[in-house]
Amino acid sequence: MTNHGNPDQQIGILRETIVALVRSDGPDLSARQLAVLLTVYLGEGPHTVRGLAHDLNVSKPAITRALDRLGELDLARRKVDPADRRSVLVQRTPKGTTFLRDLRGVMTEAVKATGEVRLLPAQTEPTLRAV
């Protein structure tokens, strides 16, 4: 069984990954766009707009907007389902596959970086206050 670390380590890995993505020359994806991309690339296909909306528990228009951006970046593409012309299939692209491979590398580095950094104890977490 793989050790995925404690929640503080996981948050550290997430932070390091996001910071590395922000600093890179690659595309700047929103959380929703990244969730759609990862669902398409890591889940069993075929993927449809309707299915992605169901899997992520968001509206079909939200998926459509995310796919618009992913399509602009050539990270995913839409194609009419030949078996049911009312359905739209979401397909992987070579550029999207490369993005995912690079993301894995960024995350590997983030895991190494968080192992070298002492995380703050949970007691010092910032608290959110109502304004």
Backbone as a printed PyTorch tensor [residue, N CA C, xyz], in Angstrom:
tensor([[[  0.8410,  -1.1780,   0.0000],
         [  0.0000,   0.0000,   0.0000],
         [  0.8880,   1.2430,   0.0000]],

        [[  0.5460,   2.2290,  -0.8190],
         [  1.3240,   3.4420,  -0.9490],
         [  0.9910,   4.4070,   0.1810]],

        [[  2.0240,   5.0390,   0.7450],
         [  1.8140,   6.0560,   1.7590],
         [  1.6330,   7.3910,   1.0580]],

        [[  0.4700,   7.9790,   1.2260],
         [  0.1760,   9.2570,   0.5690],
         [  0.4120,  10.4370,   1.4960]],

        [[  0.9730,  10.1970,   2.6620],
         [  1.2780,  11.2740,   3.5790],
         [  0.0570,  11.7600,   4.3310]],

        [[  0.3310,  12.6390,   5.2740],
         [ -0.7670,  13.2020,   6.0420],
         [ -1.3600,  14.3910,   5.2810]],

        [[ -2.4890,  14.9080,   5.7360],
         [ -3.1240,  16.0190,   5.0080],
         [ -2.2190,  17.2380,   4.8350]],

        [[ -1.3890,  17.5610,   5.8340],
         [ -0.4790,  18.6920,   5.6850],
         [  0.5250,  18.4500,   4.5660]],

        [[  1.0240,  17.2140,   4.4570],
         [  1.9530,  16.8880,   3.3780],
         [  1.2480,  16.9720,   2.0220]],

        [[  0.0240,  16.4980,   1.9690],
         [ -0.7430,  16.5460,   0.7220],
         [ -0.9790,  17.9870,   0.2810]],

        [[ -1.3260,  18.8510,   1.2320],
         [ -1.5290,  20.2680,   0.9150],
         [ -0.2190,  20.8830,   0.4410]],

        [[  0.8790,  20.5010,   1.0640],
         [  2.1880,  20.9940,   0.6340],
         [  2.5090,  20.5700,  -0.7890]],

        [[  2.2060,  19.3280,  -1.1200],
         [  2.4360,  18.8260,  -2.4770],
         [  1.5560,  19.5930,  -3.4670]],

        [[  0.2990,  19.8010,  -3.0930],
         [ -0.6160,  20.5520,  -3.9610],
         [ -0.0900,  21.9700,  -4.1810]],

        [[  0.3450,  22.6170,  -3.1050],
         [  0.8710,  23.9760,  -3.2270],
         [  2.0950,  24.0190,  -4.1380]],

        [[  3.0450,  23.1360,  -3.8900],
         [  4.2660,  23.1060,  -4.7030],
         [  3.9350,  22.8550,  -6.1780]],

        [[  2.9740,  21.9720,  -6.4200],
         [  2.5720,  21.6710,  -7.7930],
         [  1.9600,  22.8980,  -8.4540]],

        [[  1.0470,  23.5550,  -7.7560],
         [  0.3830,  24.7360,  -8.3310],
         [  1.3760,  25.8560,  -8.5560]],

        [[  2.2710,  26.0830,  -7.6050],
         [  3.2840,  27.1280,  -7.7770],
         [  4.1490,  26.8340,  -8.9960]],

        [[  4.5530,  25.5910,  -9.1610],
         [  5.3760,  25.2220, -10.3230],
         [  4.5990,  25.4390, -11.6240]],

        [[  3.3170,  25.1010, -11.6330],
         [  2.5040,  25.3180, -12.8360],
         [  2.3570,  26.8060, -13.1400]],

        [[  2.1590,  27.6180, -12.1060],
         [  2.0090,  29.0630, -12.2890],
         [  3.2980,  29.6720, -12.8430]],

        [[  4.4150,  29.1600, -12.3920],
         [  5.7110,  29.6980, -12.8320],
         [  6.1200,  29.1980, -14.2200]],

        [[  5.5020,  28.1350, -14.6830],
         [  5.8990,  27.5570, -15.9680],
         [  5.3400,  28.3740, -17.1320]],

        [[  5.8340,  28.0660, -18.3090],
         [  5.3290,  28.7080, -19.5230],
         [  4.0910,  28.0070, -20.0660]],

        [[  3.6520,  26.9580, -19.3810],
         [  2.5140,  26.1750, -19.8440],
         [  1.1960,  26.8930, -19.6160]],

        [[  0.1190,  26.2540, -20.0070],
         [ -1.2010,  26.8650, -19.8650],
         [ -1.5950,  27.0370, -18.4030]],

        [[ -2.3310,  28.0880, -18.1340],
         [ -2.8220,  28.3780, -16.7910],
         [ -4.2640,  27.8780, -16.7180]],

        [[ -4.4490,  26.7070, -16.1210],
         [ -5.7720,  26.0860, -16.0650],
         [ -6.4530,  26.3700, -14.7410]],

        [[ -7.7640,  26.5540, -14.7960],
         [ -8.5420,  26.6890, -13.5670],
         [ -8.6840,  25.3130, -12.9310]],

        [[ -9.1450,  25.2890, -11.6950],
         [ -9.3680,  24.0170, -11.0090],
         [-10.3730,  23.1680, -11.7850]],

        [[-11.4220,  23.7890, -12.2880],
         [-12.4360,  23.0420, -13.0410],
         [-11.8450,  22.4730, -14.3350]],

        [[-11.0740,  23.2780, -15.0500],
         [-10.4580,  22.8020, -16.2890],
         [ -9.5110,  21.6490, -16.0080]],

        [[ -8.7460,  21.7590, -14.9400],
         [ -7.8200,  20.6910, -14.5740],
         [ -8.5880,  19.4350, -14.1660]],

        [[ -9.6910,  19.6010, -13.4540],
         [-10.5060,  18.4410, -13.0570],
         [-11.0660,  17.7330, -14.2840]],

        [[-11.5370,  18.4940, -15.2600],
         [-12.0590,  17.8940, -16.4950],
         [-10.9340,  17.1740, -17.2290]],

        [[ -9.8030,  17.8360, -17.3800],
         [ -8.6660,  17.2320, -18.0740],
         [ -8.2480,  15.9250, -17.4080]],

        [[ -8.0910,  15.9330, -16.0900],
         [ -7.6530,  14.7310, -15.3850],
         [ -8.6930,  13.6240, -15.4690]],

        [[ -9.9590,  13.9720, -15.4270],
         [-11.0110,  12.9650, -15.5470],
         [-10.9610,  12.3070, -16.9200]],

        [[-10.7450,  13.0980, -17.9550],
         [-10.6740,  12.5620, -19.3200],
         [ -9.4480,  11.6730, -19.4880]],

        [[ -8.3120,  12.1090, -18.9630],
         [ -7.0630,  11.3760, -19.2020],
         [ -6.8480,  10.2000, -18.2570]],

        [[ -7.4300,  10.2530, -17.0720],
         [ -7.1870,   9.1840, -16.1040],
         [ -8.3420,   8.1970, -15.9980]],

        [[ -9.4980,   8.5660, -16.5010],
         [-10.6630,   7.6950, -16.4050],
         [-10.8940,   6.9190, -17.6850]],

        [[-11.6250,   5.8240, -17.5410],
         [-11.9980,   5.0200, -18.7060],
         [-12.9310,   5.8110, -19.6120]],

        [[-12.6720,   5.8050, -20.8890],
         [-13.5410,   6.4800, -21.8520],
         [-14.5530,   5.5250, -22.4220]],

        [[-15.3550,   5.9200, -23.3260],
         [-15.4040,   7.2770, -23.8700],
         [-16.0510,   8.2460, -22.8850]],

        [[-15.6680,   9.5170, -23.0020],
         [-16.2030,  10.5640, -22.1340],
         [-17.1440,  11.4380, -22.9410]],

        [[-18.2420,  11.8080, -22.3160],
         [-19.2050,  12.7230, -22.9300],
         [-19.3590,  13.9320, -22.0190]],

        [[-19.8700,  15.0190, -22.5720],
         [-20.1390,  16.2080, -21.7730],
         [-21.0980,  15.8410, -20.6420]],

        [[-22.1410,  15.1190, -20.9740],
         [-23.1330,  14.7020, -19.9680],
         [-22.4700,  13.8540, -18.8790]],

        [[-21.6310,  12.9080, -19.2690],
         [-20.9660,  12.0360, -18.3070],
         [-19.9910,  12.7920, -17.4200]],

        [[-19.2480,  13.7340, -18.0060],
         [-18.3100,  14.5380, -17.2100],
         [-19.0670,  15.4050, -16.2090]],

        [[-20.1790,  15.9840, -16.6490],
         [-20.9910,  16.7970, -15.7420],
         [-21.4850,  15.9460, -14.5720]],

        [[-21.9000,  14.7500, -14.8640],
         [-22.3590,  13.8390, -13.8070],
         [-21.2130,  13.4500, -12.8820]],

        [[-20.0750,  13.0490, -13.4520],
         [-18.9280,  12.6040, -12.6530],
         [-18.4030,  13.7050, -11.7290]],

        [[-18.3970,  14.9360, -12.2290],
         [-17.8450,  16.0480, -11.4470],
         [-18.9180,  16.8100, -10.6640]],

        [[-20.1710,  16.4190, -10.8790],
         [-21.2980,  17.0510, -10.1880],
         [-21.3610,  18.5540, -10.4450]],

        [[-21.2180,  18.9140, -11.7140],
         [-21.3620,  20.3030, -12.1510],
         [-22.2810,  20.3140, -13.3690]],

        [[-22.6900,  21.4990, -13.7790],
         [-23.6220,  21.6120, -14.8970],
         [-22.9320,  21.3280, -16.2370]],

        [[-23.7360,  20.9530, -17.2280],
         [-23.1930,  20.7470, -18.5780],
         [-22.5880,  22.0340, -19.1370]],

        [[-23.2230,  23.2200, -18.9180],
         [-22.5720,  24.4410, -19.4020],
         [-21.1930,  24.6860, -18.7680]],

        [[-21.0160,  24.3030, -17.5100],
         [-19.7060,  24.4650, -16.8740],
         [-18.6670,  23.5620, -17.5470]],

        [[-19.0810,  22.3580, -17.8930],
         [-18.1760,  21.4420, -18.6060],
         [-17.8630,  22.0100, -19.9870]],

        [[-18.8770,  22.5300, -20.6560],
         [-18.6870,  23.1050, -21.9860],
         [-17.6860,  24.2500, -21.9500]],

        [[-17.7940,  25.1310, -20.9540],
         [-16.8390,  26.2460, -20.8370],
         [-15.4220,  25.7240, -20.5990]],

        [[-15.2940,  24.7190, -19.7310],
         [-13.9740,  24.1370, -19.4740],
         [-13.4080,  23.5090, -20.7510]],

        [[-14.2670,  22.8040, -21.4830],
         [-13.8170,  22.1680, -22.7290],
         [-13.4860,  23.1930, -23.8050]],

        [[-14.1800,  24.3340, -23.7910],
         [-13.8240,  25.4040, -24.7280],
         [-12.3700,  25.8040, -24.5290]],

        [[-11.9830,  26.0230, -23.2770],
         [-10.6110,  26.4240, -22.9700],
         [ -9.6220,  25.3010, -23.2810]],

        [[ -9.9520,  24.0780, -22.8890],
         [ -9.0630,  22.9480, -23.1740],
         [ -8.9070,  22.7530, -24.6800]],

        [[ -9.9720,  23.0000, -25.4300],
         [ -9.9020,  22.9080, -26.8860],
         [ -9.0140,  23.9940, -27.4760]],

        [[ -9.1260,  25.2340, -26.9520],
         [ -8.2670,  26.3350, -27.4170],
         [ -6.7900,  25.9870, -27.2270]],

        [[ -6.5060,  25.2850, -26.1400],
         [ -5.1300,  24.9090, -25.8180],
         [ -4.7100,  23.5840, -26.4510]],

        [[ -5.6230,  22.9350, -27.1720],
         [ -5.4020,  21.6350, -27.7970],
         [ -5.0520,  20.5520, -26.7770]],

        [[ -5.6330,  20.6630, -25.5670],
         [ -5.4190,  19.6520, -24.5380],
         [ -6.5080,  18.5840, -24.5830]],

        [[ -7.6190,  18.8870, -25.1980],
         [ -8.7190,  17.9390, -25.3920],
         [ -9.5310,  18.4540, -26.5780]],

        [[-10.2710,  17.5440, -27.1910],
         [-11.1260,  17.9760, -28.3070],
         [-12.4660,  17.2890, -28.2090]],

        [[-13.4520,  17.9370, -28.8080],
         [-14.8080,  17.3740, -28.8410],
         [-15.0920,  16.8600, -30.2390]],

        [[-15.8830,  15.7950, -30.2710],
         [-16.2790,  15.2000, -31.5450],
         [-17.6970,  14.6640, -31.3810]],

        [[-18.5050,  14.8730, -32.4020],
         [-19.8600,  14.3370, -32.3660],
         [-19.7750,  12.8140, -32.3830]],

        [[-20.5390,  12.1880, -31.5070],
         [-20.5750,  10.7290, -31.4240],
         [-21.2640,  10.1890, -32.6770]],

        [[-20.5630,   9.4060, -33.5120],
         [-21.1900,   8.8920, -34.7330],
         [-22.3660,   7.9540, -34.4410]],

        [[-22.3760,   7.3430, -33.2670],
         [-23.4590,   6.4270, -32.9110],
         [-24.7070,   7.1720, -32.4130]],

        [[-24.5060,   8.4030, -31.9010],
         [-25.6170,   9.2130, -31.3940],
         [-25.2480,  10.6760, -31.5990]],

        [[-25.7280,  11.2520, -32.6770],
         [-25.3260,  12.5940, -33.0620],
         [-25.7180,  13.6640, -32.0340]],

        [[-26.5700,  13.3210, -31.0800],
         [-26.9200,  14.2800, -30.0170],
         [-25.8550,  14.3170, -28.9370]],

        [[-24.9790,  13.3430, -28.9270],
         [-23.9590,  13.2160, -27.8870],
         [-22.6040,  13.7070, -28.4050]],

        [[-21.8590,  14.3530, -27.5120],
         [-20.5300,  14.8630, -27.8620],
         [-19.4950,  14.0750, -27.0710]],

        [[-18.5390,  13.4990, -27.7890],
         [-17.4400,  12.7570, -27.1560],
         [-16.2700,  13.6970, -26.8990]],

        [[-15.5890,  13.4900, -25.8090],
         [-14.4020,  14.2650, -25.4780],
         [-13.2030,  13.3530, -25.6750]],

        [[-12.2500,  13.8220, -26.4670],
         [-11.1000,  13.0060, -26.8230],
         [ -9.8020,  13.5980, -26.3070]],

        [[ -8.8580,  12.7240, -26.0760],
         [ -7.5100,  13.1250, -25.6870],
         [ -6.7580,  13.6180, -26.9180]],

        [[ -5.7070,  14.4060, -26.6660],
         [ -4.8480,  14.8840, -27.7480],
         [ -3.3950,  14.5910, -27.3790]],

        [[ -2.5060,  14.5680, -28.3630],
         [ -1.0790,  14.3980, -28.0410],
         [ -0.5680,  15.4970, -27.1040]],

        [[ -1.0030,  16.7390, -27.3190],
         [ -0.5570,  17.8320, -26.4630],
         [ -1.0640,  17.6480, -25.0260]],

        [[ -2.2780,  17.1430, -24.8710],
         [ -2.8160,  16.8620, -23.5440],
         [ -2.0520,  15.7450, -22.8550]],

        [[ -1.6770,  14.7410, -23.6170],
         [ -0.8860,  13.6330, -23.0700],
         [  0.4650,  14.1440, -22.5860]],

        [[  1.0710,  15.0370, -23.3400],
         [  2.3450,  15.6400, -22.9410],
         [  2.1660,  16.4810, -21.6840]],

        [[  1.0630,  17.2510, -21.6200],
         [  0.7850,  18.0590, -20.4390],
         [  0.6870,  17.1710, -19.2000]],

        [[ -0.0110,  16.0470, -19.3150],
         [ -0.1680,  15.1370, -18.1770],
         [  1.1760,  14.5320, -17.7760]],

        [[  1.9860,  14.1670, -18.7480],
         [  3.3180,  13.6300, -18.4450],
         [  4.1450,  14.6760, -17.7030]],

        [[  4.0980,  15.9200, -18.1730],
         [  4.8400,  16.9980, -17.5170],
         [  4.2940,  17.2600, -16.1100]],

        [[  2.9810,  17.1800, -15.9520],
         [  2.3630,  17.3730, -14.6410],
         [  2.8370,  16.3050, -13.6590]],

        [[  2.9600,  15.0860, -14.1270],
         [  3.4930,  14.0190, -13.2650],
         [  4.9020,  14.3610, -12.7890]],

        [[  5.7090,  14.8860, -13.6930],
         [  7.0740,  15.2920, -13.3240],
         [  7.0710,  16.4200, -12.3060]],

        [[  6.2000,  17.3990, -12.4920],
         [  6.0850,  18.5100, -11.5520],
         [  5.6720,  17.9920, -10.1790]],

        [[  4.7300,  17.0560, -10.1590],
         [  4.2700,  16.5060,  -8.8880],
         [  5.3610,  15.6820,  -8.2120]],

        [[  6.1390,  14.9630,  -8.9890],
         [  7.2550,  14.1980,  -8.4250],
         [  8.2350,  15.1390,  -7.7330]],

        [[  8.5250,  16.2580,  -8.3750],
         [  9.4090,  17.2610,  -7.7700],
         [  8.7670,  17.8740,  -6.5340]],

        [[  7.4570,  18.0870,  -6.5660],
         [  6.7480,  18.6530,  -5.4180],
         [  6.8100,  17.7140,  -4.2240]],

        [[  6.7030,  16.4180,  -4.4870],
         [  6.8050,  15.4310,  -3.4040],
         [  8.1880,  15.5120,  -2.7750]],

        [[  9.2170,  15.6170,  -3.6040],
         [ 10.5850,  15.7350,  -3.0840],
         [ 10.7440,  17.0190,  -2.2770]],

        [[ 10.2010,  18.1240,  -2.7940],
         [ 10.3420,  19.4160,  -2.1260],
         [  9.6310,  19.4350,  -0.7850]],

        [[  8.4590,  18.8380,  -0.6990],
         [  7.7290,  18.8600,   0.5630],
         [  8.3810,  17.9410,   1.5850]],

        [[  9.1320,  16.9620,   1.1270],
         [  9.8620,  16.1080,   2.0600],
         [ 11.0180,  16.8420,   2.7010]],

        [[ 11.4970,  17.8840,   2.0200],
         [ 12.6300,  18.6560,   2.5150],
         [ 12.2040,  19.8640,   3.3380]],

        [[ 10.9310,  20.2290,   3.2780],
         [ 10.4380,  21.4160,   3.9690],
         [  9.6850,  20.9840,   5.2240]],

        [[  9.9500,  21.6560,   6.3230],
         [  9.2030,  21.3800,   7.5500],
         [  7.8720,  22.0960,   7.4420]],

        [[  6.8020,  21.3290,   7.5760],
         [  5.4740,  21.9150,   7.5020],
         [  5.0840,  22.4890,   8.8540]],

        [[  4.2720,  23.5270,   8.8130],
         [  3.8020,  24.1440,  10.0480],
         [  2.8720,  23.2040,  10.7830]],

        [[  2.9070,  23.2090,  12.0990],
         [  1.9660,  22.3800,  12.8520],
         [  0.5340,  22.8310,  12.5790]],

        [[ -0.3920,  21.9020,  12.7010],
         [ -1.7940,  22.1960,  12.4310],
         [ -2.3220,  23.3170,  13.3060]],

        [[ -1.7710,  23.5040,  14.5200],
         [ -2.2570,  24.5200,  15.4370],
         [ -2.0250,  25.9300,  14.8960]],

        [[ -1.0870,  26.1000,  13.9710],
         [ -0.7930,  27.4350,  13.4750],
         [ -1.5070,  27.7310,  12.1650]],

        [[ -2.4780,  26.9030,  11.8190],
         [ -3.2250,  27.1380,  10.5960],
         [ -3.9430,  28.4680,  10.6700]],

        [[ -4.0020,  29.2110,   9.5680],
         [ -4.7750,  30.4500,   9.5950],
         [ -6.2450,  30.1210,   9.7400]],

        [[ -6.9510,  30.9430,  10.4270],
         [ -8.3790,  30.7300,  10.5950],
         [ -9.1250,  31.7100,   9.7160]],

        [[-10.2420,  31.2580,   9.1960],
         [-11.0810,  32.1170,   8.3750],
         [-12.0970,  32.7890,   9.2650]],

        [[-12.2860,  34.0650,   9.0650],
         [-13.2500,  34.8080,   9.8680],
         [-14.2810,  35.4390,   8.9550]],

        [[-15.4810,  35.4750,   9.4410],
         [-16.5440,  36.1470,   8.6850],
         [-16.2620,  37.6370,   8.6880]],

        [[-16.4920,  38.2650,   7.5550],
         [-16.2500,  39.7160,   7.4470],
         [-17.5450,  40.4510,   7.6130]]])
